Amino acid sequence: MQVDPKLTTGAVNWVDRAQPTIRRSKAGADSVSLGMAQALDDQLRQTPDVRAEAVARARELVGQATYPPPETIKRLAALLAMEIATEAD
């Protein structure tokens, strides 16, 4: 390998090594803004524990002789069989 002493790579740019500025948050270290958390908590408290329409739909489905469909039962059975086979190994 030969090195060409006349080869130039161009000018070198110097990097400014000034200290970075420190950004301070508006809130102090010992204070926290909980406005959004309080609003979420209020909304959760207003949400009913039971959704009447979902309960009515579930009762309707359970009352049907064809619920769940045979295809769903077959697929669930296949998944359970694979899981049992995996545990046996």
N, CA, C and O atoms as a DFTB+ gen file, in Angstrom:
356 C
 N C O
     1  1       0.840      -1.171       0.000
     2  2       0.000       0.000       0.000
     3  2       0.882       1.230       0.000
     4  3       1.853       1.309       0.752
     5  1       0.542       2.185      -0.843
     6  2       1.307       3.424      -0.908
     7  2       0.444       4.589      -0.436
     8  3      -0.753       4.657      -0.717
     9  1       1.077       5.488       0.280
    10  2       0.399       6.669       0.784
    11  2       0.910       7.864       0.006
    12  3       2.120       8.065      -0.104
    13  1      -0.012       8.668      -0.540
    14  2       0.358       9.854      -1.296
    15  2       0.470      11.025      -0.321
    16  3      -0.552      11.470       0.202
    17  1       1.669      11.541      -0.059
    18  2       1.831      12.645       0.896
    19  2       1.232      13.957       0.401
    20  3       1.033      14.869       1.203
    21  1       0.941      14.083      -0.880
    22  2       0.397      15.317      -1.424
    23  2      -1.139      15.327      -1.385
    24  3      -1.766      16.324      -1.744
    25  1      -1.740      14.208      -0.948
    26  2      -3.187      14.098      -0.908
    27  2      -3.747      15.005       0.180
    28  3      -3.282      14.965       1.320
    29  1      -4.740      15.820      -0.161
    30  2      -5.374      16.689       0.832
    31  2      -6.837      16.293       0.977
    32  3      -7.487      15.897       0.009
    33  1      -7.324      16.402       2.158
    34  2      -8.719      16.053       2.409
    35  2      -9.597      17.279       2.525
    36  3     -10.808      17.135       2.690
    37  1      -9.058      18.451       2.449
    38  2      -9.846      19.671       2.560
    39  2      -9.678      20.286       3.934
    40  3      -8.922      19.797       4.774
    41  1     -10.399      21.366       4.135
    42  2     -10.289      22.088       5.400
    43  2     -10.980      21.314       6.518
    44  3     -11.913      20.544       6.289
    45  1     -10.496      21.542       7.718
    46  2     -11.084      20.917       8.900
    47  2     -11.974      21.949       9.576
    48  3     -11.546      23.073       9.837
    49  1     -13.200      21.566       9.855
    50  2     -14.122      22.468      10.543
    51  2     -14.027      22.219      12.040
    52  3     -14.095      21.078      12.498
    53  1     -13.870      23.293      12.792
    54  2     -13.766      23.177      14.238
    55  2     -15.164      23.147      14.845
    56  3     -16.070      23.835      14.375
    57  1     -15.326      22.365      15.865
    58  2     -16.610      22.241      16.541
    59  2     -16.635      23.207      17.709
    60  3     -15.678      23.293      18.478
    61  1     -17.744      23.939      17.839
    62  2     -17.907      24.852      18.955
    63  2     -18.174      24.032      20.211
    64  3     -19.135      23.265      20.253
    65  1     -17.360      24.179      21.206
    66  2     -17.489      23.398      22.429
    67  2     -18.110      24.214      23.565
    68  3     -17.756      24.040      24.731
    69  1     -19.018      25.083      23.217
    70  2     -19.703      25.882      24.235
    71  2     -20.597      24.970      25.072
    72  3     -21.087      23.946      24.595
    73  1     -20.794      25.356      26.304
    74  2     -21.644      24.579      27.202
    75  2     -23.095      24.632      26.726
    76  3     -23.568      25.700      26.338
    77  1     -23.804      23.517      26.746
    78  2     -25.212      23.538      26.342
    79  2     -26.053      24.313      27.358
    80  3     -25.751      24.342      28.551
    81  1     -27.090      24.924      26.863
    82  2     -27.967      25.670      27.769
    83  2     -28.879      24.691      28.493
    84  3     -29.331      23.703      27.914
    85  1     -29.138      24.969      29.735
    86  2     -29.995      24.118      30.547
    87  2     -31.405      24.680      30.492
    88  3     -31.636      25.847      30.810
    89  1     -32.336      23.843      30.088
    90  2     -33.725      24.283      30.007
    91  2     -34.440      23.885      31.276
    92  3     -34.346      22.742      31.724
    93  1     -35.130      24.798      31.831
    94  2     -35.892      24.549      33.048
    95  2     -37.366      24.405      32.687
    96  3     -37.882      25.138      31.843
    97  1     -38.027      23.472      33.321
    98  2     -39.462      23.329      33.085
    99  2     -40.190      24.439      33.829
   100  3     -39.663      25.013      34.782
   101  1     -41.400      24.733      33.388
   102  2     -42.167      25.806      34.020
   103  2     -42.611      25.423      35.418
   104  3     -42.616      26.255      36.325
   105  1     -42.987      24.155      35.592
   106  2     -43.395      23.708      36.916
   107  2     -42.152      23.404      37.740
   108  3     -41.152      22.919      37.211
   109  1     -42.218      23.683      39.005
   110  2     -41.088      23.399      39.871
   111  2     -40.917      21.901      40.062
   112  3     -41.818      21.126      39.743
   113  1     -39.790      21.497      40.569
   114  2     -39.508      20.075      40.743
   115  2     -40.443      19.437      41.753
   116  3     -40.686      18.232      41.688
   117  1     -40.970      20.213      42.681
   118  2     -41.823      19.641      43.715
   119  2     -43.315      19.858      43.458
   120  3     -44.132      19.598      44.341
   121  1     -43.685      20.333      42.255
   122  2     -45.100      20.506      41.940
   123  2     -45.445      19.717      40.683
   124  3     -44.626      19.577      39.774
   125  1     -46.679      19.201      40.650
   126  2     -47.134      18.402      39.528
   127  2     -48.519      18.885      39.127
   128  3     -49.354      19.188      39.979
   129  1     -48.755      18.953      37.825
   130  2     -50.068      19.345      37.335
   131  2     -50.890      18.083      37.094
   132  3     -50.526      17.243      36.271
   133  1     -52.004      17.957      37.820
   134  2     -52.838      16.767      37.715
   135  2     -54.193      17.062      37.084
   136  3     -55.136      16.292      37.266
   137  1     -54.304      18.139      36.362
   138  2     -55.575      18.519      35.761
   139  2     -56.124      17.465      34.822
   140  3     -57.306      17.129      34.900
   141  1     -55.296      16.935      33.936
   142  2     -55.749      15.919      32.990
   143  2     -56.078      14.618      33.708
   144  3     -57.046      13.950      33.345
   145  1     -55.314      14.249      34.695
   146  2     -55.579      13.026      35.442
   147  2     -56.896      13.148      36.200
   148  3     -57.650      12.179      36.295
   149  1     -57.172      14.310      36.731
   150  2     -58.429      14.527      37.456
   151  2     -59.613      14.438      36.502
   152  3     -60.645      13.862      36.847
   153  1     -59.471      15.004      35.303
   154  2     -60.551      14.946      34.319
   155  2     -60.813      13.500      33.903
   156  3     -61.969      13.100      33.763
   157  1     -59.770      12.721      33.705
   158  2     -59.927      11.305      33.353
   159  2     -60.593      10.542      34.486
   160  3     -61.471       9.713      34.246
   161  1     -60.188      10.813      35.700
   162  2     -60.781      10.150      36.856
   163  2     -62.270      10.481      36.959
   164  3     -63.076       9.604      37.270
   165  1     -62.639      11.727      36.705
   166  2     -64.047      12.130      36.742
   167  2     -64.853      11.385      35.677
   168  3     -65.967      10.934      35.944
   169  1     -64.296      11.256      34.477
   170  2     -64.998      10.547      33.406
   171  2     -65.164       9.065      33.743
   172  3     -66.212       8.478      33.470
   173  1     -64.144       8.467      34.329
   174  2     -64.240       7.060      34.711
   175  2     -65.303       6.844      35.776
   176  3     -65.996       5.827      35.764
   177  1     -65.435       7.774      36.681
   178  2     -66.457       7.660      37.725
   179  2     -67.863       7.786      37.146
   180  3     -68.810       7.227      37.699
   181  1     -68.008       8.510      36.041
   182  2     -69.319       8.688      35.425
   183  2     -69.701       7.512      34.525
   184  3     -70.863       7.386      34.139
   185  1     -68.744       6.656      34.189
   186  2     -69.016       5.500      33.334
   187  2     -69.740       4.432      34.145
   188  3     -69.289       4.076      35.234
   189  1     -70.854       3.918      33.633
   190  2     -71.579       2.896      34.393
   191  2     -70.764       1.601      34.488
   192  3     -70.005       1.259      33.581
   193  1     -70.942       0.889      35.610
   194  2     -70.223      -0.365      35.811
   195  2     -70.733      -1.455      34.882
   196  3     -69.967      -2.329      34.476
   197  1     -72.009      -1.416      34.543
   198  2     -72.630      -2.428      33.694
   199  2     -73.260      -1.733      32.501
   200  3     -74.004      -0.764      32.650
   201  1     -72.952      -2.243      31.311
   202  2     -73.575      -1.707      30.103
   203  2     -74.806      -2.540      29.799
   204  3     -74.696      -3.700      29.402
   205  1     -75.966      -1.954      29.984
   206  2     -77.232      -2.671      29.838
   207  2     -77.397      -3.272      28.447
   208  3     -77.904      -4.386      28.314
   209  1     -76.975      -2.549      27.407
   210  2     -77.119      -3.071      26.039
   211  2     -76.239      -4.290      25.799
   212  3     -76.629      -5.201      25.068
   213  1     -75.055      -4.316      26.408
   214  2     -74.177      -5.478      26.261
   215  2     -74.743      -6.688      26.992
   216  3     -74.642      -7.813      26.502
   217  1     -75.332      -6.467      28.153
   218  2     -75.947      -7.563      28.910
   219  2     -77.140      -8.121      28.145
   220  3     -77.319      -9.338      28.081
   221  1     -77.958      -7.247      27.564
   222  2     -79.124      -7.691      26.794
   223  2     -78.693      -8.510      25.581
   224  3     -79.307      -9.531      25.270
   225  1     -77.642      -8.067      24.899
   226  2     -77.123      -8.802      23.720
   227  2     -76.585     -10.163      24.140
   228  3     -76.820     -11.148      23.439
   229  1     -75.882     -10.252      25.244
   230  2     -75.343     -11.521      25.733
   231  2     -76.472     -12.486      26.083
   232  3     -76.393     -13.672      25.764
   233  1     -77.511     -11.992      26.731
   234  2     -78.657     -12.847      27.079
   235  2     -79.337     -13.378      25.827
   236  3     -79.758     -14.534      25.777
   237  1     -79.440     -12.522      24.817
   238  2     -80.050     -12.937      23.552
   239  2     -79.239     -14.049      22.896
   240  3     -79.798     -15.040      22.426
   241  1     -77.923     -13.882      22.866
   242  2     -77.063     -14.889      22.231
   243  2     -77.090     -16.214      22.989
   244  3     -77.179     -17.277      22.374
   245  1     -77.016     -16.160      24.298
   246  2     -77.003     -17.379      25.103
   247  2     -78.316     -18.136      24.935
   248  3     -78.328     -19.365      25.004
   249  1     -79.408     -17.436      24.717
   250  2     -80.705     -18.067      24.539
   251  2     -80.868     -18.780      23.204
   252  3     -81.803     -19.563      23.034
   253  1     -79.979     -18.522      22.263
   254  2     -80.073     -19.152      20.951
   255  2     -79.460     -20.554      20.997
   256  3     -78.421     -20.773      21.618
   257  1     -80.124     -21.491      20.329
   258  2     -79.621     -22.874      20.302
   259  2     -78.365     -23.007      19.440
   260  3     -77.573     -23.929      19.632
   261  1     -78.185     -22.099      18.503
   262  2     -77.038     -22.199      17.584
   263  2     -75.875     -21.311      17.997
   264  3     -75.001     -21.012      17.183
   265  1     -75.859     -20.887      19.256
   266  2     -74.757     -20.030      19.710
   267  2     -73.890     -20.797      20.680
   268  3     -74.430     -21.417      21.596
   269  1     -72.609     -20.791      20.537
   270  2     -71.823     -20.272      19.425
   271  2     -71.939     -21.183      18.214
   272  3     -72.316     -22.348      18.344
   273  1     -71.618     -20.659      17.039
   274  2     -71.732     -21.451      15.819
   275  2     -70.814     -22.683      15.877
   276  3     -69.763     -22.640      16.518
   277  1     -71.204     -23.770      15.217
   278  2     -70.384     -24.992      15.220
   279  2     -68.948     -24.759      14.753
   280  3     -68.021     -25.381      15.271
   281  1     -68.758     -23.878      13.788
   282  2     -67.394     -23.603      13.290
   283  2     -66.523     -23.002      14.397
   284  3     -65.344     -23.337      14.507
   285  1     -67.084     -22.139      15.195
   286  2     -66.341     -21.540      16.314
   287  2     -65.955     -22.609      17.327
   288  3     -64.834     -22.620      17.835
   289  1     -66.884     -23.499      17.613
   290  2     -66.595     -24.583      18.563
   291  2     -65.480     -25.474      18.038
   292  3     -64.596     -25.867      18.799
   293  1     -65.506     -25.800      16.741
   294  2     -64.453     -26.641      16.136
   295  2     -63.093     -25.963      16.224
   296  3     -62.097     -26.607      16.554
   297  1     -63.048     -24.678      15.934
   298  2     -61.768     -23.954      15.987
   299  2     -61.227     -23.878      17.419
   300  3     -60.032     -24.058      17.652
   301  1     -62.118     -23.611      18.368
   302  2     -61.682     -23.574      19.768
   303  2     -61.169     -24.949      20.212
   304  3     -60.166     -25.042      20.918
   305  1     -61.857     -26.006      19.798
   306  2     -61.429     -27.363      20.145
   307  2     -60.050     -27.658      19.565
   308  3     -59.213     -28.272      20.227
   309  1     -59.813     -27.222      18.327
   310  2     -58.504     -27.441      17.704
   311  2     -57.418     -26.687      18.458
   312  3     -56.333     -27.226      18.680
   313  1     -57.694     -25.444      18.856
   314  2     -56.715     -24.661      19.612
   315  2     -56.421     -25.308      20.966
   316  3     -55.267     -25.374      21.390
   317  1     -57.470     -25.785      21.641
   318  2     -57.268     -26.447      22.926
   319  2     -56.469     -27.740      22.760
   320  3     -55.611     -28.049      23.586
   321  1     -56.744     -28.486      21.708
   322  2     -56.007     -29.724      21.463
   323  2     -54.531     -29.444      21.210
   324  3     -53.672     -30.190      21.679
   325  1     -54.228     -28.383      20.478
   326  2     -52.823     -28.026      20.239
   327  2     -52.146     -27.635      21.550
   328  3     -50.986     -27.977      21.781
   329  1     -52.866     -26.925      22.399
   330  2     -52.302     -26.508      23.684
   331  2     -52.039     -27.713      24.578
   332  3     -50.997     -27.790      25.229
   333  1     -52.973     -28.645      24.611
   334  2     -52.798     -29.856      25.420
   335  2     -51.626     -30.665      24.892
   336  3     -50.841     -31.194      25.678
   337  1     -51.492     -30.769      23.576
   338  2     -50.378     -31.508      22.981
   339  2     -49.044     -30.845      23.301
   340  3     -48.048     -31.538      23.513
   341  1     -49.008     -29.546      23.338
   342  2     -47.780     -28.803      23.642
   343  2     -47.381     -29.026      25.098
   344  3     -46.201     -29.199      25.403
   345  1     -48.362     -29.021      25.991
   346  2     -48.075     -29.234      27.411
   347  2     -47.604     -30.652      27.689
   348  3     -46.821     -30.876      28.613
   349  1     -48.072     -31.608      26.903
   350  2     -47.690     -33.003      27.118
   351  2     -46.247     -33.276      26.721
   352  3     -45.634     -34.216      27.228
   353  1     -45.698     -32.470      25.824
   354  2     -44.312     -32.686      25.370
   355  2     -43.293     -32.290      26.372
   356  3     -42.095     -32.418      26.118
